[in-house]
Amino acid sequence: MLNKRWCWAFLGMSMAMTALAAGEDLPVFRLDCNNGVFTPKQLLVPAGKKFKIEIYNTGTEAIEFESRQLRKEKALSPQSNSFVVVFPLEPGEYKFFDDFHIQTGQGSIIAK
């Protein structure tokens, strides 16, 4: 019986430690989009680390942040914001664009 209790206690502690590790603060990067123009055009992020991009639509038109390489998309109405979480990336460049403003709304994420 003691062994079972010890196993359950160990399992509980392991789960708590995992939850604490998962709750670590993510690096956050801000990306503004004003009617299809992203600022900044390039985001420099750490390779091998999960991060969050906060997307702010500061314009008067709807936008759709999209990256086929990252398999992410997020539509935002004017004057709204949202976010996407990106799992660890290999070093390299990852393109994104505003699907509603293809001609002007392009940028990239550089993972180093």
C-alpha positions as CSV (number, residue, x, y, z in Angstrom):
1,M,0.0,0.0,0.0
2,L,2.8,2.4,0.8
3,N,4.3,1.8,-2.7
4,K,1.0,2.8,-4.3
5,R,0.8,6.0,-2.3
6,W,4.4,6.9,-3.1
7,C,3.7,6.3,-6.8
8,W,0.6,8.5,-6.7
9,A,2.5,11.2,-4.8
10,F,5.4,11.1,-7.3
11,L,2.9,11.2,-10.3
12,G,1.2,14.2,-8.7
13,M,4.5,16.0,-8.2
14,S,5.6,15.3,-11.7
15,M,2.3,16.6,-13.1
16,A,2.6,19.8,-11.0
17,M,6.2,20.3,-12.2
18,T,5.1,19.8,-15.9
19,A,2.3,22.3,-15.4
20,L,4.7,24.9,-13.9
21,A,7.1,24.4,-16.8
22,A,4.3,24.7,-19.4
23,G,3.2,27.9,-17.6
24,E,6.4,29.7,-18.3
25,D,6.0,33.1,-19.9
26,L,6.2,33.0,-23.7
27,P,8.2,35.7,-25.5
28,V,5.6,38.0,-27.0
29,F,6.1,39.9,-30.3
30,R,3.8,42.7,-31.4
31,L,2.7,43.0,-35.1
32,D,0.6,45.9,-36.2
33,C,-1.3,45.9,-39.5
34,N,-2.9,49.1,-40.9
35,N,-5.0,48.4,-44.0
36,G,-2.6,45.8,-45.3
37,V,0.8,47.3,-44.1
38,F,2.6,45.3,-41.4
39,T,4.8,47.0,-38.9
40,P,7.5,45.7,-38.4
41,K,7.9,43.9,-41.7
42,Q,10.3,41.4,-40.1
43,L,10.0,39.8,-36.7
44,L,13.2,38.4,-35.2
45,V,12.4,35.5,-32.9
46,P,14.5,32.9,-31.0
47,A,14.8,29.6,-32.8
48,G,13.8,26.5,-30.9
49,K,11.5,28.3,-28.5
50,K,7.7,28.7,-28.5
51,F,6.5,32.3,-28.8
52,K,3.4,34.4,-29.2
53,I,2.6,37.0,-31.8
54,E,0.0,39.7,-30.7
55,I,-1.6,41.0,-33.9
56,Y,-3.2,44.4,-33.8
57,N,-5.4,45.6,-36.7
58,T,-5.0,49.4,-36.4
59,G,-6.6,50.1,-39.8
60,T,-10.2,50.7,-41.0
61,E,-10.4,47.5,-43.0
62,A,-10.5,43.8,-42.1
63,I,-7.2,41.8,-42.3
64,E,-6.3,38.2,-42.3
65,F,-2.8,37.3,-41.0
66,E,-1.7,34.1,-42.7
67,S,1.4,32.0,-43.0
68,R,1.3,28.8,-45.0
69,Q,4.7,27.8,-43.7
70,L,3.5,28.1,-40.1
71,R,0.0,26.9,-40.8
72,K,-1.5,29.9,-39.1
73,E,-4.2,32.3,-40.0
74,K,-6.2,34.8,-38.1
75,A,-8.9,37.2,-39.4
76,L,-9.4,40.5,-37.5
77,S,-12.0,43.2,-37.9
78,P,-10.9,46.8,-37.9
79,Q,-9.5,48.2,-34.6
80,S,-9.3,44.7,-33.0
81,N,-6.5,42.4,-31.8
82,S,-5.8,38.8,-31.3
83,F,-2.8,36.4,-31.1
84,V,-1.3,33.3,-32.5
85,V,1.1,30.9,-30.6
86,V,3.9,29.5,-32.7
87,F,5.7,26.3,-31.6
88,P,9.5,26.2,-31.7
89,L,10.9,26.9,-35.2
90,E,14.1,25.7,-36.9
91,P,16.4,28.6,-37.8
92,G,15.2,30.2,-41.0
93,E,12.8,32.6,-42.6
94,Y,9.0,32.1,-42.5
95,K,6.8,34.3,-44.7
96,F,3.4,35.8,-43.6
97,F,0.9,38.0,-45.4
98,D,-2.4,39.7,-45.2
99,D,-4.7,37.5,-47.3
100,F,-7.0,40.5,-47.9
101,H,-4.2,42.8,-49.1
102,I,-1.8,40.6,-50.9
103,Q,0.0,43.4,-52.8
104,T,1.0,45.4,-49.7
105,G,0.6,43.1,-46.7
106,Q,3.7,40.9,-46.6
107,G,6.4,40.2,-44.1
108,S,8.5,37.5,-42.5
109,I,9.6,35.9,-39.3
110,I,13.3,35.3,-38.9
111,A,14.2,32.5,-36.4
112,K,17.8,32.7,-35.2
